[in-house]
Amino acid sequence: MKTIFVTGGAGYIGSICVEQLLNEGYEVAVFDNLSEGHRKAVDPRAEFFQGNLLDRTVLRHAMGEVKPDAVMHFAANALVGESMQNPSKYFRNNVANGINLLDVAVENGVQKFVFSSTCATFGVPERVPIDESLPQNPINPYGESKLLFEKILRWYDECHGLKYVALRYFNAAGATGKFGEDHVIETHLIPNVLKVALGQRESVDILGTDYPTPDGTCIRDYIHVLDLAQAHILALKSETSERYNLGTGGGTSVKEVIAACREITGKDIPALEKPRRVGDPPRLIAASEKIRAGLGWQPKFQDIRAIVESAWAWHVKNPGGYGN
């Protein structure tokens, strides 16, 4: 399996997966509409096609030219709040357009499909860490759209023999030397804290300090984007269809993230304590025993400081993101 077709390969996680695939000797074609991604984020060693998944003609042309062995699918809308305001956008792009991709993949004899899913499919979990045995009860259209696509994948395997691996995770973070995080609308904590350190924001908000956690702030599972990339590459080698949760098993509070950012950057980083945001669970942590046992996945960046350090180095080098 040598040629990989990566949708959303100009986005944050996709671009770094493309870089790592190329480093491991794969041939890569990127398909992206650049609505969220950046042309500068596409590794120059990859072939690039600009197009939208809703256009089957463009998709057929690109995939017919590349003739990939596998597809990695990162092209999705991923803002929880927006999905509550505009569910149509999420079901159209994350589900309907995803079906276009599956159909064209089947037409082209693709053997493997690696899907970037989310632990948001579990909603508010019954327990943490979240393992694969827990019921999936999404509480927003974003999580529902990803769960629907997981179910569709199962039937494409059953009906067409398209093997798939769905990888579910929470908070991707960090950067490589070349590629990092630059969203049109930035909702992630670490880049927003680092923007204060860069002088691009005056302060960062802490949304809730009265949670039942050691320091009163939410605990989340931060996973280095390089460890995520490694999991996606290992998934290509899976001979059966599987669904895996990805996490570090630990978790870091909002205050701990801000403290790590202050330590790494040497900046003061003012933080304002605000009321809780509706619907935020106190702790969200994923278990990853299944993928460790099944595919030998071993995350290398367990320490939040290592994650922040890589992100800070990229942001210092690219203070305007890909626009500079």
C-alpha positions, 0 to 999 in steps of 0.5 A, spaced: 500 500 500 503 505 497 499 511 494 494 515 499 489 520 497 488 525 503 482 529 503 483 535 508 490 534 507 491 542 507 488 542 514 492 542 521 491 534 522 491 532 515 497 537 513 502 533 518 499 526 516 501 528 509 508 530 511 509 524 516 506 519 510 511 522 505 517 521 510 515 514 511 516 513 503 508 513 501 506 517 495 501 522 497 495 526 493 492 531 497 484 533 496 482 540 499 477 545 497 482 550 502 475 553 505 479 551 512 486 549 510 492 553 507 495 551 500 502 553 504 500 547 509 501 542 503 507 539 503 511 540 496 512 533 495 505 531 495 500 532 489 495 537 490 488 537 487 483 543 489 476 541 489 470 540 493 467 533 496 460 535 493 463 535 486 463 528 484 466 529 477 472 533 480 473 527 485 472 522 480 478 526 476 482 526 481 482 519 484 482 516 477 488 520 476 491 518 482 489 511 483 490 510 490 491 504 495 487 507 501 484 514 503 485 518 509 479 522 510 480 529 514 475 533 510 470 535 515 467 541 519 468 540 526 466 546 530 461 544 536 457 550 537 457 552 529 453 545 529 448 547 534 446 553 530 447 550 523 446 542 523 445 542 515 452 544 514 454 538 518 450 533 515 451 535 508 459 536 509 460 530 514 455 525 511 453 527 504 459 529 502 463 523 505 458 518 501 460 521 495 468 520 497 466 513 499 462 511 492 468 514 488 473 510 492 469 504 491 469 505 484 476 506 484 477 499 487 480 503 494 482 497 499 482 501 505 479 507 508 482 511 514 477 516 518 478 521 522 473 521 527 472 524 534 470 522 541 464 527 541 460 520 538 460 518 546 457 525 548 457 525 556 460 519 557 458 514 563 465 514 565 472 516 564 477 514 560 472 513 555 473 506 552 470 503 545 465 499 549 461 505 552 455 507 548 455 512 543 450 518 545 452 524 541 449 531 544 451 535 538 450 535 530 457 535 530 458 528 534 452 525 530 455 527 523 461 523 525 457 517 528 453 517 522 459 516 518 462 511 522 455 507 521 455 508 514 463 505 513 460 499 516 455 498 511 460 499 505 465 494 508 459 489 509 456 491 502 463 493 498 469 490 502 472 496 503 476 495 510 476 501 514 479 504 521 475 510 525 480 513 529 476 517 535 480 522 539 479 529 543 484 535 543 489 535 537 495 539 539 502 541 537 506 542 531 512 539 527 518 544 524 514 545 518 507 545 519 502 547 525 495 550 527 492 556 524 484 555 523 480 561 520 476 561 527 480 558 533 477 555 538 482 551 541 485 552 548 493 552 546 493 556 540 489 561 543 493 561 550 499 562 545 496 568 542 496 572 548 504 570 549 505 573 542 501 579 544 495 578 539 490 577 544 490 581 551 488 575 555 485 568 555 478 566 558 478 560 563 470 558 562 468 555 569 473 554 575 468 550 580 468 543 576 469 537 581 476 537 579 483 538 583 483 545 581 476 547 579 477 547 571 475 542 566 480 536 564 481 534 557 485 529 553 491 533 549 494 529 544 500 531 540 499 531 532 505 527 531 502 521 535 495 522 531 499 522 525 503 515 527 496 512 529 493 514 522 499 511 519 499 504 523 491 504 521 493 503 514 496 496 516 490 494 519 487 488 516 480 488 519 475 494 520 476 497 527 474 503 531 479 505 536 479 511 541 486 515 542 488 518 548 494 519 553 490 516 558 491 522 563 488 529 562 490 536 563 486 542 566 485 548 563 489 552 569 495 546 567 495 548 560 496 555 561 501 554 567 505 550 561 504 555 556 507 561 561 513 556 563 515 555 556 514 562 553 516 566 559 510 570 558 505 572 563 499 570 560 493 574 563 487 569 564 480 571 566 475 567 570 469 566 567 462 562 568 462 555 565 460 554 558 453 550 557 454 543 556 462 542 558 463 535 562 468 536 567 473 531 565 474 528 558 479 523 557 480 517 552 482 510 553 487 507 548 489 500 550 485 497 544 490 500 539 496 499 543 495 492 543 492 491 536 496 496 532 502 497 537 501 505 537 505 508 542 504 515 543 511 519 544 509 526 547 505 524 554 507 531 557 503 537 556 510 541 556 512 537 550 506 539 546 506 546 548 513 547 546 512 544 539 506 549 538 510 555 541 516 554 536 511 554 530 507 560 532 514 564 534 516 562 527 509 563 523 506 569 528 501 570 522 500 563 521 500 561 514 498 568 512 505 571 513 
